[in-house]
Amino acid sequence: MLENIAQSQDEISRKLRVLAGYRTALNHYKSRRGLARISWVTWIVTLGTIATWCYTADQLALASGAHNLRDVITNILANAINIQQNDTLAAILISYGAKDNSLILAGQYWRFVTPIFLHVNLLHIALNMLNFFILGVFLERLVGHLRFLLIYLVTGVISIIASFYFAPQEISVGASGAIFGLVGAYSIFVVAHRRALRGGGIPALVWLVCIIGANLSVGFFIADVDNFAHIGGLLSGLLLGWWFMPRYVAATGGEKTSWMDLHSLSRRWPLALLTILGTILLAMIALHFTGG
């Protein structure tokens, strides 16, 4: 009986520590001042990606015969859901950095990065940037600016590498692989802090699984959706979440309890560097086995 009581108390103590660490992670951004408190990486990426799309949409309209702003807007709205000038759009996206295996194999390796910031049409950019902005503001507060940027870019690049290797015939663009990476990273945070959530985190995890499943299923019913990029982003996000999502523990010593993040970049910068080098190595391996 005494042993059962001790186990119960130990379980309660663990749950309270996890809950305190969870709350510390959620509220840590409030201790920052000025611009450090604002999710400025999310704002810059969102506005920069939208501006890039506006430029490519304008180029598509001009190539399709638009002569003024009204013609450009008409063309954008006409292509908002279904693309009517596929060949012209493909040529424009390729010229500005879309994933094209033949060009990557020819030495244009920057195309492992640039597709993240390109989008096809109004529906594509609207859905991706809405999802990214909502998730990004929250996650950037949670993990900080540099960690957020690291997770977003690395998972985005790995999603393009996955598309490069598994879908060599596809011309691929979009931030959805990187967004899946952010969802994967957040899923690990939920798993690690499940004791702090209602129902042991099961409802939150079920909700995340439903969101991931619903988005991946779209690729099986709608043409030209690159599920290989989505899966690559998700899996790499799960891994980076395990390495870099906040994990606060109580620091020993002192009269007042202080909390330290075991996964902060100041502690894990060697792992961050290895992550970047590993991503480059993964691209080199994909190039080797694809014929580069």
C-alpha positions as CSV (number, residue, x, y, z in Angstrom):
1,M,0.0,0.0,0.0
2,L,2.8,2.4,0.9
3,E,4.5,1.5,-2.4
4,N,1.3,2.4,-4.3
5,I,1.0,5.7,-2.5
6,A,4.6,6.5,-3.3
7,Q,4.1,5.7,-7.0
8,S,1.0,7.8,-7.1
9,Q,2.8,10.7,-5.5
10,D,5.7,10.3,-7.9
11,E,3.2,10.3,-10.9
12,I,1.6,13.5,-9.5
13,S,5.0,15.1,-9.1
14,R,6.0,14.3,-12.7
15,K,2.7,15.6,-14.0
16,L,3.1,18.9,-12.1
17,R,6.7,19.3,-13.4
18,V,5.6,18.7,-17.0
19,L,2.7,21.2,-16.5
20,A,5.0,23.8,-15.1
21,G,7.5,23.3,-18.0
22,Y,4.6,23.5,-20.5
23,R,3.3,26.7,-19.1
24,T,6.8,28.2,-18.9
25,A,7.3,27.3,-22.6
26,L,4.0,28.9,-23.6
27,N,4.7,32.1,-21.6
28,H,8.4,32.6,-22.1
29,Y,8.0,35.0,-25.0
30,K,6.3,37.5,-22.6
31,S,9.7,38.0,-20.9
32,R,11.1,39.4,-24.2
33,R,11.1,43.1,-25.0
34,G,10.5,45.2,-28.1
35,L,10.8,43.4,-31.5
36,A,12.0,40.2,-29.8
37,R,8.4,39.8,-28.6
38,I,7.0,40.0,-32.1
39,S,6.9,37.1,-34.5
40,W,8.9,39.1,-37.1
41,V,10.2,36.0,-39.0
42,T,6.6,34.9,-39.6
43,W,5.7,38.4,-40.8
44,I,8.8,38.7,-43.1
45,V,8.3,35.2,-44.6
46,T,4.5,35.8,-45.1
47,L,4.9,39.2,-46.7
48,G,7.9,38.2,-48.8
49,T,6.2,35.1,-50.1
50,I,3.0,37.0,-51.0
51,A,5.1,39.7,-52.7
52,T,6.9,37.0,-54.7
53,W,3.6,35.5,-55.8
54,C,2.2,38.9,-56.8
55,Y,5.2,39.4,-59.0
56,T,5.0,35.9,-60.7
57,A,1.2,36.4,-61.1
58,D,1.8,39.7,-62.8
59,Q,4.4,38.1,-65.1
60,L,1.8,35.4,-66.0
61,A,-0.8,38.0,-66.8
62,L,1.6,40.0,-69.0
63,A,2.6,36.8,-70.8
64,S,-1.1,36.1,-71.4
65,G,-1.7,39.5,-73.0
66,A,-2.6,41.7,-70.1
67,H,-2.1,45.4,-70.8
68,N,-3.2,47.2,-67.6
69,L,-3.9,46.6,-64.0
70,R,-7.5,45.6,-64.7
71,D,-6.3,42.9,-67.1
72,V,-3.8,41.6,-64.5
73,I,-6.5,41.3,-61.9
74,T,-8.9,39.6,-64.3
75,N,-6.2,37.1,-65.2
76,I,-5.4,36.4,-61.5
77,L,-9.1,35.8,-60.7
78,A,-9.6,33.6,-63.8
79,N,-6.7,31.4,-62.6
80,A,-7.6,31.6,-58.9
81,I,-8.7,28.0,-58.7
82,N,-8.0,26.3,-62.0
83,I,-5.0,27.2,-64.1
84,Q,-5.8,28.1,-67.7
85,Q,-2.3,28.7,-69.0
86,N,-0.4,25.7,-67.6
87,D,2.5,25.8,-70.0
88,T,3.0,29.6,-69.6
89,L,2.8,29.4,-65.8
90,A,5.2,26.5,-65.6
91,A,7.7,28.4,-67.8
92,I,7.4,31.4,-65.5
93,L,7.8,29.4,-62.3
94,I,10.7,27.5,-63.6
95,S,12.4,30.8,-64.6
96,Y,12.1,32.1,-61.0
97,G,13.2,28.9,-59.2
98,A,10.7,26.1,-59.3
99,K,11.9,22.6,-58.6
100,D,12.9,21.2,-62.0
101,N,15.1,18.1,-61.8
102,S,16.8,18.6,-65.1
103,L,18.0,22.1,-64.0
104,I,19.0,20.9,-60.5
105,L,21.0,18.1,-62.1
106,A,22.6,20.8,-64.4
107,G,24.0,22.5,-61.3
108,Q,21.2,24.9,-60.2
109,Y,21.2,23.6,-56.6
110,W,19.6,26.8,-55.3
111,R,16.3,25.2,-56.5
112,F,16.3,23.1,-53.4
113,V,15.4,26.3,-51.6
114,T,13.6,28.7,-53.9
115,P,10.4,26.6,-54.5
116,I,9.4,27.1,-50.9
117,F,8.7,30.8,-51.7
118,L,6.9,30.3,-55.0
119,H,3.1,29.5,-55.5
120,V,0.9,28.6,-58.4
121,N,-2.3,30.7,-58.0
122,L,-4.4,32.8,-55.6
123,L,-5.9,29.7,-53.9
124,H,-2.5,28.1,-53.4
125,I,-0.9,31.2,-51.8
126,A,-4.0,32.1,-49.7
127,L,-4.3,28.6,-48.1
128,N,-0.6,28.2,-47.5
129,M,0.0,31.7,-46.1
130,L,-3.1,31.6,-43.9
131,N,-2.0,28.2,-42.4
132,F,1.6,29.4,-42.1
133,F,0.7,32.7,-40.5
134,I,-1.6,31.3,-37.9
135,L,0.8,28.5,-37.0
136,G,3.9,30.6,-37.4
137,V,2.9,33.4,-35.0
138,F,2.2,30.8,-32.2
139,L,5.3,28.6,-32.9
140,E,7.7,31.5,-33.2
141,R,6.6,32.7,-29.8
142,L,7.1,29.2,-28.5
143,V,10.5,28.4,-29.9
144,G,12.1,31.8,-30.7
145,H,13.0,33.4,-34.0
146,L,16.1,31.5,-35.0
147,R,14.8,28.0,-34.0
148,F,11.6,28.8,-35.9
149,L,13.5,29.8,-39.0
150,L,15.8,26.8,-38.7
151,I,12.8,24.4,-38.6
152,Y,10.9,26.1,-41.4
153,L,13.8,26.3,-43.8
154,V,15.3,22.8,-43.1
155,T,12.0,21.0,-43.3
156,G,11.2,23.0,-46.4
157,V,14.4,22.1,-48.1
158,I,14.0,18.4,-47.1
159,S,10.5,18.5,-48.6
160,I,12.0,19.6,-51.9
161,I,14.7,16.9,-51.7
162,A,11.9,14.3,-51.2
163,S,10.1,15.6,-54.2
164,F,13.3,15.7,-56.2
165,Y,14.0,12.0,-55.5
166,F,10.6,10.5,-55.4
167,A,8.8,12.7,-58.0
168,P,11.4,13.6,-60.5
169,Q,8.9,14.4,-63.3
170,E,7.1,17.0,-61.3
171,I,7.6,20.8,-61.4
172,S,7.1,21.6,-57.8
173,V,6.6,24.8,-55.8
174,G,5.0,25.8,-52.5
175,A,5.5,26.2,-48.8
176,S,3.2,23.3,-47.8
177,G,6.2,20.9,-47.2
178,A,7.7,23.4,-44.7
179,I,4.3,24.0,-43.1
180,F,3.9,20.2,-42.7
181,G,7.4,20.4,-41.0
182,L,6.1,23.0,-38.5
183,V,3.0,20.8,-37.8
184,G,5.3,17.8,-37.2
185,A,7.6,19.8,-34.9
186,Y,4.5,21.0,-32.9
187,S,3.2,17.4,-32.7
188,I,6.4,16.4,-30.9
189,F,5.9,19.3,-28.4
190,V,2.4,18.0,-27.7
191,V,3.6,14.4,-27.2
192,A,6.4,15.6,-24.9
193,H,3.9,17.6,-22.8
194,R,0.9,15.3,-23.0
195,R,0.7,15.0,-19.2
196,A,0.0,18.7,-19.1
197,L,-3.0,18.5,-21.5
198,R,-6.6,17.5,-21.0
199,G,-7.1,13.7,-21.3
200,G,-3.4,13.1,-21.4
201,G,-3.0,14.9,-24.7
202,I,-5.1,12.3,-26.5
203,P,-7.7,14.8,-27.9
204,A,-4.9,17.1,-29.1
205,L,-3.0,14.3,-30.8
206,V,-6.1,12.9,-32.4
207,W,-6.9,16.4,-33.7
208,L,-3.4,16.8,-35.1
209,V,-3.6,13.3,-36.8
210,C,-6.9,14.3,-38.4
211,I,-5.4,17.5,-39.7
212,I,-2.4,15.8,-41.1
213,G,-4.4,12.9,-42.6
214,A,-6.9,15.3,-44.2
215,N,-4.2,17.4,-45.8
216,L,-2.3,14.4,-47.0
217,S,-5.5,12.8,-48.4
218,V,-5.9,15.8,-50.7
219,G,-2.9,14.6,-52.7
220,F,-4.7,11.4,-53.5
221,F,-7.7,13.1,-55.0
222,I,-6.4,16.3,-56.5
223,A,-3.9,16.3,-59.4
224,D,-0.6,18.1,-59.1
225,V,-0.4,17.9,-55.3
226,D,3.1,16.8,-54.3
227,N,2.5,14.4,-51.4
228,F,6.2,13.4,-51.4
229,A,7.1,16.9,-50.4
230,H,4.4,16.9,-47.7
231,I,5.6,13.6,-46.2
232,G,9.3,14.7,-46.4
233,G,8.4,17.9,-44.6
234,L,6.3,16.1,-42.0
235,L,8.9,13.5,-41.2
236,S,11.8,16.0,-41.0
237,G,9.6,18.2,-38.8
238,L,9.0,15.3,-36.4
239,L,12.8,14.8,-36.1
240,L,13.6,18.4,-35.7
241,G,10.8,18.8,-33.1
242,W,12.4,16.0,-31.1
243,W,15.7,17.9,-31.2
244,F,14.7,21.5,-30.9
245,M,11.2,22.1,-29.5
246,P,11.4,23.6,-26.0
247,R,11.8,21.4,-23.0
248,Y,12.0,23.4,-19.8
249,V,13.2,21.8,-16.6
250,A,13.6,23.3,-13.1
251,A,17.2,24.5,-12.4
252,T,18.6,23.2,-9.2
253,G,19.9,25.6,-6.5
254,G,18.7,29.0,-5.4
255,E,15.7,30.1,-3.3
256,K,13.5,30.9,-6.3
257,T,12.8,28.2,-8.9
258,S,14.2,29.0,-12.3
259,W,13.6,27.2,-15.6
260,M,16.1,26.4,-18.4
261,D,15.3,25.1,-21.9
262,L,17.4,22.0,-22.6
263,H,16.8,22.4,-26.3
264,S,17.7,26.1,-26.7
265,L,20.0,26.9,-29.6
266,S,22.6,28.2,-27.1
267,R,22.8,24.7,-25.8
268,R,22.2,22.8,-29.1
269,W,24.0,24.9,-31.7
270,P,26.3,22.0,-32.5
271,L,23.3,19.9,-33.3
272,A,21.8,22.7,-35.3
273,L,25.0,22.9,-37.4
274,L,25.0,19.2,-37.9
275,T,21.3,19.4,-39.0
276,I,22.3,21.9,-41.7
277,L,25.2,19.8,-42.8
278,G,23.1,16.7,-42.7
279,T,20.5,18.4,-45.0
280,I,23.2,19.3,-47.5
281,L,24.5,15.7,-47.3
282,L,21.0,14.4,-47.9
283,A,20.7,16.6,-51.0
284,M,24.1,15.3,-52.3
285,I,22.9,11.7,-51.8
286,A,19.7,12.4,-53.7
287,L,21.7,14.0,-56.5
288,H,24.0,11.0,-56.6
289,F,21.2,8.4,-56.9
290,T,19.2,10.5,-59.3
291,G,22.1,10.9,-61.7
292,G,23.8,14.1,-60.6
